[in-house]
Amino acid sequence: DPRDFNDRLLLGLKGTMSEWELGVMRQHSLEALRLEAARGELYTTVPIGFLRTRDNRLELDPDQRIQQAIHLVFERVTALGSLRQALLWFRSEHVELPAVEYGPFGRAVVWKLPVYNTLHKIVTNPIYAGAYVFGRTVTRTTVTGGRARKVAGVRRPEAEWPVFLRDHHAGYITWTAYETTQAQLRENAQMQGR
């Protein structure tokens, strides 16, 4: 009876216990995800050029056209020295790149002219260098004007990645080539290079 003091106390305790229980279940779920990521087995989506096997491993896409397109991206960025110049080359030569689209029938590969973001996602993703990384971005919360503001997708430096497994699977480039490309991109960023 909600009018009775003792019954209200019991209802309040039950509500508090159920909230605590939900918090514990959420904590267990997050810890399970962290453990799966630490083993290199947590995949939300798989980028173009890779396929997930039935035993949850990553393999290069068997489609040779897709493999050649991904190799061409890295070759052009290395040869031209910048993402923008590579993008201009792809668009002037009308070279289409594969992209993943998810529809009612699942994952499908479509070919289209690249935009800057397409090349950037390929070149800056360590998965193409054979590394498994989890936690490259983080959500930061700041208080501005007395209100909490969340900013998602803030990149962490490589040293702060919680999970980093090098040589996890076959890649399109070596880790040394990946680091060289990242250094080149940093040099090019906002005209900060020499």
N, C-alpha and C positions, 0 to 999 in steps of 0.2 A: 504494500500500500504506500504510494508516494507521499501520502499525508503523514505517515508515521516517521518519526525522526530516525529510528533504528533501521527501518527499511530503506530510507533515503541514503543512509550511511552505507548500507550493503550494496545498493545500486552504484553508488559512487566508487566504492572499492572494486566492484566488478568492471566498471568502465575503465578505471585506471589500470587494472591488471590486463585487460584486453589490449589497451594501447601499448603497454610494456611488451606484451607478447608479439604484437605486430612489429615493434622495433627490433626485437630479438630475431624474428624471422627475416626481416630486411637485412640485418647484420650478417646472418648466416648466408643469405643469398649473395651479398656482395663479396664475402670472403670466398665463397665457392667460385665466383667469377675471377677473383684475383688469383686463386690457385690454378685455375684452368689457363689463365693468361701466362702465369709463371712457367707452365709446362709448354707454352707455345701452341696451345690448342684452341684458343678462343678467337673465332672469326665472326665479325658481324657481317661484313660483306667482303667479297674477294674482288680485287681490282682487275681490270681488263688485262689479259695476257696470262692469267692464272686460272686454274680450276681446282676446286676442292674435291678430293677423292672420297670414296665411301668410308674409308678409315680415317677421315678428317685430316688428311695431309694436303699440302699445297704442291701442285705440279704445274709446269709450264703448259699453256694451252697447246694441244696437239695441232691446231690449225696453223699451218706454216705462214699463211698470209698475215695472221695476227702477230706471230712472232717476228716476222720481218718488219712489220710496221713499228713495233716497239723498239727493235734494234735501230731502225732508221731514226727514231726520235733522239735516242742517245747519241747516235753518230752525228746528226745534224747539230745538236746543241754543242757537242765537243768541237766540231769543225768550225762552227760560226762564232762560238764564244759567248752567246747570249740566247736567252729564251725568246726575246723579241725578234731577233734576226732569224732564228729557226722558224718561228711562227710565220714571219713574212715569206720565207722560202716555201713552207708547206702550202700557204695560200696562193702564192704566185704560180706554183707548179701544179696546183689543184690536186694535191695528194691528200686523200681522205684517210682518217685514222679510225680505228674501231672504238666503239663506246658501248657501255652496258646500259641497257634499259630494262626496267622491270615493269611488266604488264600483267594482264590477267592470266597469261599462259606461262609466267615465270620469267626467267632471265633470257634476254635476247641480245645479240650483238648487232649493232647498226654501224654503218660507215658514214662519216660526215667530215666536212672540213673542220679542222681544229680551231678552237679559240685559245686565248692565252691560258685560261684556267686549266684546260685539258692537258697542255704540255707541262704546266707547273705541277699538277698533281702527279704526273708520271715521273718527272725528273726528281722531285723532292721526296718521293715515297721510298723508304729504305727497303721495302719488300722486293723491289726490283733488283736490289743488290744481294738478295738471298738472306736478308735479316728479318727476324720477327721482332716487332716493336709494339709495345702496348703502353699507352699513357703519354703519347707525344704532345697532347693538348690537355689543358686543365680549365676548369671553370673558376674564375676569380670573383670574389665578392668584396665590394668596397662600399663604404657608407658615405653617401653624398647628400648633403642637406637633410640629414636625419633619416634617410631612406636607404635600404640595402639595394645595391645595384649589382646584378650578376652579369658577367661577361664570359660567354662560353667560347671555347676554341682558342684560348691563349696558348701559343706554342711554348713548350718547355725547351731549355737547352738540352743537348744530347746527353750531357752528364747527369741530368735529373730524370731521364726516362726510367720508370720503375721496372720495366721488363725490356731487356735487350738481348736477344739471342742471335749472335752472328753465325753465319753458315747454317742456318736453320733449314733451308731448302735451296733448290737450284734457282739461280737468278739470271737476269739478262746482262748484268754488268758485275764487275768485281767491287768489293767494298772500297778498295783504293780509288777506283774510277768514280764511285759515288761521292767519296769525300772530296776529290778534286773538283767535281761538278758543283758541289755545295759551296766550296771555297770560291769558285768562279762566280756563282750567283751572288754571294755576299759582296764580292768585289764590285759587281755591276749594280748592286742595289743603291738607288738614289744617288748615283754618282759619287759613292764613297770610296771607290777604288783609287789606285794610284794613277 
